[in-house]
Amino acid sequence: EPTLAKMSSIAAENEKLKEVNENLLKQIRALSERLSSGSSGVPYPLEMVAGLRTLECPLSVMTDSYKAGHFLMYPECKSMIAYGEFREPMKGMNDNRLVFYGMRHYIENFVSRRWTSADVAAAEKFYSTHNAGFTPYKFPKELFEKFIKENNGYFPVVVEALPEGSVVYAHTPVFIIRAENEYSRLCTFLETILTMVWYPSCVATLSRYTKDAIAGGFATSVDDEAAFLLGSRLHDFGFRGCTCVEQSVLGGTAHLLNFEGSDTMSASYHAQYHLNGGRPVGSSIPATEHSVMTAWPSEREAMLNEIEHYGDGLYACVMDSYDYDNALDVVLPQVAEAKKAKGGIIILRPDSGDPVEQVLKGLKAADKVFGHDVNKKGYKVIRQAAVIQGDGINYDTVKAIIAAVLKEQYSVQNVAFGMGGGLLQKVNRDTMSFATKLSHIVYEDGTPRDVMKTPKTDTGKISLPGKLAVLRKSEDVAPEVFPEEESPASGYSNAMRVVYNRQPVPGVFDSFDDIKARLERQWKAIPANGKPISAALDAKCKRIIAQNRA
């Protein structure tokens, strides 16, 4: 039997454990409240928050290994400035515009988080065996401890960025990092995290170019009263192909800047409740999958069941579980009367074979069963039926399908597209060549120097020198880049805003609706293939290149 002393000891341990659990709960609640900040005020469930970062490393190691050693490699200095840019436009578009999006995610979830002594302790333990041969790797422990003590744990840099949804030309700086005094040599420590903005920006840009391709077909073949359908023509099918939930949210919300259709509910939920004050952003429709179709003794029974439950609205049915041609030519006529009685719109979905051929087969079969009307532009609009192609879809197949549909004199409003891997997976940092580079340094003795990378072996990797001013004449004119010392005296305003100033900046990010509106407005107003580099900056670049190669 336990002695009184043992019981007392157990009770004391229980009290300590209770205190630890209470503190942990407070931290989780605080994180939940911060994640919902700026939204409708609906916090994420605590269990979701507690599991959000199960694979997370301490902030002190959230960078590339070599970054940890750069504090000893940089020269002694009073200040440093670095910037991030897309060095190339998206290939194959004949257009150098791009969409900048995603900065909020990295600022709020990483840069704005307070460091603690635990971050440094974890780093010290990790770095003690991180060098080759599992030997100690030098890292800026003293600088970390200093800003934890003196700056309340917040990383000691200033970050400016373009507003999300901005339309800019390649080679326009999208963010600028500034660091001063003893923290100058930490200027590029955040490069790894901030460079990741390449991903949502690439998805947003690709989605936008695809919208342009579909809009071209709409302009040719869709009457004005049906033009609203454009927003639902490209559907995000990419959730299951993502590497993690975080990617689905980043890529999925980027797509939702251009379209409202999405099966990536993680993105639709996040955009609605965390980025848009509870106002809905993404939507979908009921649809069968192959497992549903093959679970029934016959496709006819599966289709009749779906019609019974969802036939009075929009609903999709996959048609190739066994024989696509048979499903179109035999099964579809068998369920036609039940479908007509319900009055809804059926969307036929092929999911194998040549995408162009299968879409045309679906349109012709639906036309034969349900008939069509000819719109004001002379194109056929099938009655209460359409086709969605979700297999093998990318920008090029979308264009090919549109061309084929128009050739057969069908309106493009009869077709929708589901893009999965082609939308969220088949992009990388090289898609638009994102890079973050140092541009200016002031040495310890006060001597300033404009920094510029000028590799002879790849001129596409040349960086911009000096203190950069990203300015615009108006909200809907593309920004231009000037040397700060040669900025125009009037007629321009700063295109960037401070999104982090050695601590979080409240209220700096716009609602999702505002970001969508900015993108829509600027994309229409800003012409393709503009030049963002001012004459003054261009001349400065040429001078430095000549000096470096002399």
N, C-alpha and C positions, 0 to 999 in steps of 0.2 A: 504494500500500500504506500502511496506517495506520502512523504513527510510534509509537515507544514511549510518547511523551507522550500521544498521542491514545488509545492503548489504556489507559493508566493512568487517563485522564480518564473513559473509558467505564466502566471497572471501578468507579471511585468513584461514578459516577452510578447504576450497577446496585446498588451497596450501599445507596445512599440510597433507591432505589426499593424494595428488599427490606425496608428498615426501615419505610418507609411502609406497605407491604402487611402486614407483621407487626403493626403497630399497629392497622391497620384490622381485621384478623382478630380481634385481641384485643377490640376494641370490639364487633364483631358477636357474638363468643362471650359477652361480658358481657351484651349485650342479650338474647341467646337465653336465658341463665340467668335473667335477671330476668323475662322473659315467662313462664317456666315456674315461677316462684316461687309457692309455695302450692298447686301442683298435685301430680300423682303424681311429679314430678321428670323427666318426659320433655320435653326441650327441643324447641322447634320446629326444623326443619331450618334450617341456616345460610342456604341459598339463599332460603328463605321469609322469614327475618328481614331479610336484606339488601334484599329487595324490598318489605317491608311499607310503608315510608314514602317511596316514590319521589317522591310529590307533596308531601311535607311541607315546610312553611316553618319557619324558625327559631322557637323558642319566643317570642322577642321580638316577633314580629308575629302571634302566634296570638290575636288579639282584634280587635274592631271598630276601625276607624281612629280614631274619636273618643275611644276609651279612651286612646290614646297621649298625647293632649293634656290629659287630665283632671288630671294631677298638678300642673299650673299653675292649674287652675280651682278645685280644692277649696281651702277656706281652710286656713291653717296649723292643725294640730291634733295632739293627743297619741294619739288612737285613733279608729278607725271600726269599725262593725259593719254588715254587710249580710246579707240572708237571701234564700232562694229559696222560692217557693210556687206551687202550682197554684191560680189564683184562681177557677176554675170547675170544676164536675164535667163528666163526659162527657155530651154532649147526648143527649137521648132515652132515658135510662136510668131517670129518676125516682129517682136514687140519687146521693148525693154522695161515696160512697167511691171511692178510687182506690188503685192499687198503685204504690209507689215502688220503682224498680229502675234500676240502671245506673251508680251512683256509682263503683263499683270501677273501671270502665273508664276514666273520666275522671281519677280520682285516680292510678291506677297508670301510665297511659300518657302523661299530660300534666303534671298538677300535681306529681307526685313526681320528675320528671326534673330532673337537674341542669343548670343553665345554665352556659355557658362564655363565655369572651371572644369566641369565634367567633359566638355568638348576638348579642352586642352589635355586633360588627363588621358582621355581615350586616344588622342593623337600621339601623346608621348609614348604610350604603350605600343601603339601600332608602328610608329616611326622607329622605334628601338630595334626593329628587325626588318625594316623595309628596304634597306640598301642591299646591293648585290652581296650574295653570301650570307644573307639574313643578318646583316650588321646594321648599326645605327645610321639613320638618314637625318641629316640636319634639317630642321624646320624652324619657322619663326616663332618659337614658343614665347619669347619675351614680348614681341609685338602683340601676339594674341592676348597674353595676360594684361598687357597695358591697356588695350581698348576695352577689354572686359571690365577693368577697374575704372577707367577714365571716361568711357563712352557708354556706360550702362550695358555693355555687352553687344552693342550694335557695330557692325562692320564699318570702319571709318573712311568711307568714300562717298562721293556724290555721283549720282547717275541721272543723266538726262536722256529722254527718249522721245521719239515721235509719238503722237497719239495713235492708239491702236486703230486699225482700219485705214490708216493712211496709205494713199497710192503714191508711190515714188518711182523714180528711175533707178536702175542698177547703178551702183557707185555712190549712192546717197548714204551718208552715215545715218543709221537708225537709232544708235545710242552712243553716248559719250560718257566715259568714266574719268573722274578726276580724284586724285589723292594728293595730300600735302604733308610736308614736314616728315616726321619719322615714319609715317605710314605710307609715304610715296611709293616705296618698293612693294607695297601690297596692291598697287593699282591694277595689275593684271591677274591677281589671284582668283577673281570672280569670272575670268574669261570663259572657263569651261562651262559654267552654269548659264551665263548670259548668251553664249554662242548657240545654245540649244533653241533659241528663238527661231533658228532656221527652219525647224520642223513645222510648227503651226503656220508660219509665213508661207512655206512652200505649198502646204495643203490649201490654204486660202487662195493662193495665186493660181494653182492648178484648177481648183473648183471654179474660180472666176473665168478663166479662159474657156473652160468647158461650158459655162453658162453662155458665153459669147457665141460659141459654136451652135448651141441649141437656139439661142435668140435669133441667129441668122435664119434658121429654118422657120422659126415663128414669123419673122418679118415677111417671108415669102408666102407662107401657106396658112396662117392663122388669122382669123378675123379679130378686130380690136376687142370685141366683147369677150373673147376667150383668151386674151393676152395674159390674164392673171395666172393661167395655168403654168406659165414659165417657172414660177417659184417652186413647183413640185416635180419638175421633170428629171432632176438628178437626185437620186436617193442614196444615202450613205448606207452601204451594206458591209462596212469594213470592221465592225467591232470584233468579230471572232478571229480576224487575221492580225489583230494588234499584238504587240509583245507584252502589253500590260494594260491595266485599266487606265492608268494615267495617260498613256498614249492615245487611247480611245477618246478621252475627254479633250485633250489638246487638239488632235486632228479632227475629231467630230465637231467641236465648236467652231473650228476654223472653216469647215464646210458650211456650217449653219449661218455664216456671214452672208452666203450667197443664195442658199436654198433653204426651204423649210422641211423638206423630206428627209427623214433619217430613221433608221432602225437601231442606231447607236444610242440607246436610252441613257447611258451614262453621261453622254455629252448633252443631250436634250435636257436632262434634269439639272446638270451643273449650270448650263447656260441660263435656264429659267430661274433657278432659286439662288444661285450664287452670283450671277453676273447681270441679272435683269429684273431684280425686285419682284420675282414671282410671276412675271408676265411670260406666257408661253412662247417658245422659240421654235421647237421642232415637233413634227407630227408624223404619224404613220397610219397604215390601214391594216385590217385583218388579212392574213394570207396563209395558205397552206404551205407545207414543206413536203419533201418526198416521204418522210416517215409517216406523216398524216395520210398521204394518198395511199401508200402501200399497206397501211394498217387496216384499211377497208377491203372487203372481198373484191371490189371493183372500183375503178376510177369514177364510174357513174354514181355509185353510192356516196363516195367521198365528196363529189361535187354537189350532189343534192343536199347533203348534210350541211355543207358550207352555205349554200344558198338559203337553206331554211333558217340558219342562225344569223347570217350577215347579208342576205340578198337584197335588203332594202337600202343599202349604202354602197360605198366603194369597197371592193374586196378583190384579192388576187388569188389566182389558182395556178400552181405549177403543173405543167402539162406533159412533161417528158419522162415520167416515172417508168414507163414501159416502151411506148411507141408514140412519139410526138405526132406523127401524121395520123395515126388512128385516133388519138385523143381529139385532134382537131376535126377530122372528117366524120368520125362516127360518134364519139362520146358527146362532143359539144352540141350537135343537133338533138341528141337525146334529152339533154337537160335544158334546152332553149326555152320551152314553155314555162317551166318552173322559174327560170331566171326572169323571163318577161313578166310573169305574174307578180314577182316581188318588186320589180321596178328599179332595181339598183344598177350599178355599173360594174361589170366583170372585167378584170384585168388579167389577160392570159400571159403566163410566164414560161417561155422556153428556158432551158438551163443546160443545154448541150448542143453540139453541132456548130456550124458556122453562124456567128451572130447575125450577119446581114441576111442570110437566107432564112433563118428561123423567124426573124421579125417579120419579113415579108409573108412567109407562110401563115403566121398568126393573124396578120392583118387581113389577108385574103379569106381565110377561113371565117373570121368574125364577120367580115363583110357579107359573105355568102349566107351566113345564118341570121344575122341581125339587120343587114342592109346598111345603107349610108345616105347621107344628104350631102349636097355640094354647097360649100360655103361661098361667100361673096368673092373670094379670090380664086374660085374655080377648083378647089381641092376637096377630096372626099373626106367626110367626117363620119366615122362609123357610129351607128346608133347604140348608145349605152354599152360600149365595149371598147377595149384598147389593149395594147401589148406593153409589157415591161421586160426589157432585156437586162439580166443581171449577171450573165456569165461572159467572161472575157472582155469586160468593158474597160476601156481607157479612152483618153482623149481622141486618139486616131479612129477607134472603132465607132465612137459616137458620131464623128464626122462622116464616116463611111455609111453608117445606117441612115443618117439624115439624108444624104445624097440619094441613096437607093429608094427611100420612102418617097421623096419628092419626085423621082423619076417615074414611080408608079402612080403618081398623081394623088397620093394620100397626104392629108394635112399632118404636119409634125405633131400636132396636139394629140394624135392617136398613139403616140409612143412616149414611154418614159424609160429611164435608164437607172440601173442599180450598180453603183461602182464600189467595190470593196478594196481589194489589194491595190488596184490601180489608183485609188484615191488616197488611202491612208498609209500604204506600205511602199509603193514604188517611187519614193523620193528619198534623197539623202542630202548631206551637207554640200555635196558637189553639184547638186541639181541647180543651185544658183550661186555656188561657190561662196559660202559665207565665211568671213574671217574677222577676227578682232586683232587690231595692231596698235602698238604704241605710236603716237604722233608727235609728242612734245615732251621735253624734259627741261627742268631748270636745275643745274648742278649746284652743289653745296656752296660754291663761291658766288652764286647768283647769275652765272652765265646761262642764258637760255639757248636751246638748240632744237630746231625742228627735225624730227626723226622721220625717215622715209625708207621703206624697203624697196629696192630696185634691182631685182634679180635679172641678169642678162638672159638666163635660160628660160624664163617664163614671164613675159611682160604683163600677162594677165594677173600676176600676183603683186604688181606694184601697189603700194599703199599711198595714202594721202598724208601730206606733211603738215605739221604745225597745229596751232589752235584753230579749230574749225568752227565756222559759223554756218549753221543750217537755217536758211531764211526763206521766206515765201512772201510773195506780193499780196496774196489773199488766200483764204481757206481752200479754194478750189483751183489753185495754181500749184504746179509741182514745185517742191523746194529746190533751191539752188545752194551750192556749197561754196563758201568764200573763205579766204584766209581771214581770221578774226580781225587782224590789223588793217585789212582793206575792205571791211564790210561797208555797204552803202550807208550813207548818212541818213537817208529817208526812203520811204516807199516800200520798206520790207519790215517784217516782224519775225521774231524767233519761231521757227516751226517746232521746236522741241519744248518739252516741259520737264521740270525736275520731278522725278518719280521716287527718288530716294535721296535723302540729304543727311547722311551720317545717322539716320534713323528713319523709320517709316514716315511718309507724308500722307496724312489723311485726305480722303476724298479726291485723289488725283486721277483715278481711273473712271472712264465713262461707262454708262450702262451698255448692255449688249445692243439694245435698240439704237442707241446713238452711234455705236461703232458701225453697225450695218448701214445706217443712213449715210454716214461719212463715206464709207466705201462706195456705196451706190452712186452718190453724188460726184465724188472725185473721179471715179472710173469713167463716168460719162464726160466729165469736163476736161480731163487731162489727156492730151493726144498721145498716141504711141510714139516711141522712138525719139524722145526728147533728150536733151543734154543737161545733166545736173551740175556739171563742173563749170564754175564761172570762168571768165577769161582770166581774171586775176589769179585764181588757183591753178589754172592750166599753165600759165606762164611760170608760176612758182615751181610747179612740178618739173617742168622742162629744165629750169635752171639747176635744180638739185640733182636731177638725173645726169645732166652734163658734168656737174662737179664730181659726182660719185664715180663716173666712168672716165674721168680725165686721167 
